[in-house]
Amino acid sequence: MNAVRLAIAGAGGRMGRALIEAATCTPGVALAAAIDVAGSPFAGHDAGELCPAATGVKIGTDAAAALAGADVLVDFTRPAGTLAHARACRAARRAIVIGTTGFDAAGLEEIRAASREIAIMMAPNMSIGVIVMSKLVETASRVLGPDYDAEVFEIHHNKKVDAPSGTALLLGRAVAQARGEKLDDEAVFARHGNTGERKAGTVGFASLRGGDIVGEHTVFFAGTGERIEITHRSTSRATYAQGAMRAARFVASAKPGLYDMDDVLGLR
């Protein structure tokens, strides 16, 4: 089987570099193109400056040109950029892997519309460990029920622009759905001042930002006389990049549709 040819978006960013490195050393995939925003100091340079194994791949700014020689575009950038790349993929009939978070309702609807024509794998976190954590959280929430107060804590680096993180929302949704509820109805995103007693059945969120922390998530289930904590800590972006490589191999041969990591890992 031929290797899946990848175009990596956001090449100059920390996650972009991790993706480029993964694309050069993961069996079954190959780095075909790398792109960054216009005006990036890396535009026009050789990707070998970011990862020696990527030497020979020029970093461009034109998604359409990058897709001419690629099967899948992998994008962990910002919502506006990702939507532009999704439009380019739709026009070129290429699959896309989306790890970007922070979309508004209109952006999500555009992605759903595109998935009727191309294969899209979208997940707020592609770490295999986080997917396992979400399953543990789902089981705990179903068994413990609303008698145990659920709180989701997350901390990330100081460059992250959205809060709570997409992963925190994924975990909060796992809590709510296991109880037969909708997260939109039960989520509490801020507490300040005289908030009154905690409302039973809600799912609270707390977000911290600082330094270069890759990512940490904990779901607390607090009951009478005991507390259960389920935690995942990321110490390297390589975990996300490797998950993205698996996602790219999956989506390259998938029919048009909107997929997530459960589909990639065969957990449906």
N, C-alpha and C positions, 0 to 999 in steps of 0.2 A: 504494500500500500504506500502511495506517495505521501510525503510529509505535507501537513496542512500549512499553507503559506500565510504568515501573519503580517498585518500592518499594525504597528503599535502607535497609539496616540499619546500625546503628552510626553514625548520622549525625554525632554529635559528635566522633568520633575522626578522626585524621589521614587514614586511608584512606577513612572515610565521607565526609569533605569532598571528597576527590579524586573519589570516585564521583558525588557530587551535582553537582559541576562538570562532569564528563564527561557526565552524563545531560542537562544543560541545553544542551550545545553539540555533541552528536554527532548527525548525521543518522540518522533511522530509529528513534530512541528519544526518550522524553519522561519527565520526572520526574513521577510521579503521587503518590508518598507518601514520607515519610522517618520512620524510627522510631529510638528509642534506648532504653536501659534505663530502667526506672522509677527516679526519683531523679536522673536526669541533669539538669544545669543548663540543658540545651537543650530539655528536654521542655516542650511547650506553646508554644515560641517559633516564630517564622517562620524557615523555612530560609534566607530571604534574609539573615539575620544571618551565615550561614556562606558563602553564595555569592549575590551580588546577583541573578543570573539565576534563582535559585530562589524569589524572593519570591512569596508567595501560597500556598506549601506549608507547612502546619503540621507541626511535628515531634511525632509521637505516641509512644505506648509499646505500642499494641495491634497486634500483627501481623495478626490477623484483620481488623480494621477497615482497615488499610492495603491488604491484599490485595483488598478488595472493589472497589477501583478500579484494580487493577494486573494486569498479565499475568505479570510475572516479579519475584521478589524477589532482590536481589543482596546477599550476606552475606559480609563479610570480618571477622567478629568473633572470638568465642571458642567453643570446642566446645560448651559447655552452651547458650549462646545460639543458636548455629546449629542445634542439634538441635531446640530449641523452635520455631524459625522453620520448619524443615523439616516439623515436625508440623503447623504451621498451614497450610503450603503443601499438604501432603497432604490435609488436611481440606477446603481450598478448591479443590483440583484446579488449583493454579497451579504453574508451573515455578519452579525456583530455581537460581541460580548461586552456587556455594560456593567461596570463596577461603581459607577458614579452614583452619588446619593444627593438628596436635597432638591429633587424635582418638585415642581408645583403640580396641581391637578391637570392643567393644560399640557404640561410636558409629558406626564404619564399617559394621557390620552393619545398624544401624538405617537408615543412609543407603541401603545397597543394597536393603533391604526397601522403602523409600519409592519407590525408582526403578522398582519394578514397577508403580507406579500413577501417577507423575508423571515429567516429564522433569527430570533433574538434571545440570547441567554442573559438574563438580568438578575443580579443578586447584590444586596448591600454588603455582603461579606462572602468571599470565596474560600476562606480557610476551612479545611475539612474539620478541624477541631471545633469551629464555631457551629457548623452544621450539626455535629454530634451534640454540642451543648444545647442547641435549640430543641433537639429531641428529648434531652434529659429535662429541660425546663417544661416542655409540654407534658411529659409524664408526671412530673412533680405537681404541676398546677392541677391536673385532672384528679390526682389522688387526694391532694390536700384541700382543694376547693377554696371558696372565698373566706373560710374561717381563718386562713393564713393570709396576712397582709403581704402583697407582692410589691417590691420596689426594684427598679432597674437602675444600676449605677454604671456610668461609663466615663473614661478619661482618655484624652487624645492629645496630640501635639498642638502647639499654639498656632499652627497654620490652618487647622481645620476650620471650615467656615460655616458648617451646619451643625445644629444641635436640636434634639439628641441625635446621636449618630444613627445611620441607617441600620446598623447592627442592633443597637438598643431598641429601635422600633420593631425590628424583626423578633427580638426576644419578648418584648411586651405583647406583641401580637400572638406569639405562641402561648403566653400566659392567658390572655383573654379568650382565645379560640378554644383552648382546652376546657374553659369554664362555660362555653356556649355563649360568650359575649363578643361584642365588637370593641376593638381597642379605642376607636373614636368616641365611644360612649363612656369609657371607663378611665381614660388616660388623664393624669394630673401632671402637667409639665412645669409648674412653678409654685413655690410656696414662699410667702413673704408676709410678715406682719401677723395679725391675729386671724389665723386661718380656720380656727375652730378644730374640733376633733376630726380625725381621719375618717373619711367615709368608707364604710365596709365595701369590699368588692372592687375598689379602684386599683389602678396600676400606676404607681408613682415613678417619676424619672428624675435623675440627678446627673448633671454633666459638668465635668471639670476639663480645663484646658491648660497645658503648660509644657514647656520644654520640647523635647523631641520624642515624647512617648508615642510608640507606634499604635497601641490600642489595648485597653483593658475593659472587660465587661463583667459585672457580677449581678446576678439576680438573687434577691433576698426573699425568702418566705418566712415571715415572722409570725409565730403562733404563741399561744400561752405557754410559757415555760421553756420554749425552744426556738431556735432559728436555724434555717437551712440556707447555705450559701452555695451557689453554683457559679464558678469563675472560669473565665478564659483570659489568658494574657498572651499578647503577641509581642515578640521581641525582635521580629524581622519581617519586612514586607515580602520576603521570599515565600512565606506561607500563602499569602494572597496570590502571588504570581503563579505559584505551582497549581493552585486551584483554577486560576484563569486558563492555564494551559490545558487542563482537563476539560474545561468548559469549551475551549476553542475546538478541540478535537471532536467533542460531541456535536456542537452546533454546525460544524462544517458540513455534515451529512444529514442534518435534521431538516424536516419539512418546515415550511413557514409556520410560525407560532411563537408564543412568548413562553420561555422556559425559565426554570430556576435551578438551583443546585440539587434539589431533590431529584429532578429529572436527570441531571448529569450523573449522579451517584446511584441511580436506580432505586430510589427510596419511595417512589410513588406506589 
